[in-house]
Amino acid sequence: MGTSISSWENVGAYFTFADNPVALGLFTLGAAVIIVGLIASIAKHENEAFEKIEK
């Protein structure tokens, strides 16, 4: 990963793709898909576990 920063003096933070809206959008979409998938997986597991208890 290359950088256009030639000096690290007075640098508070360094963002690798903060100036690229497409990359930010894809990253946000990917994170949202992972979170929704995780919640769906947890809900499925919990429903199956409660069904086993009720039988």
Secondary structure as GFF3:
##gff-version 3
##sequence-region A 1 55
A	DSSP	alpha_helix	21	54	.	.	.	ID=ss1
###
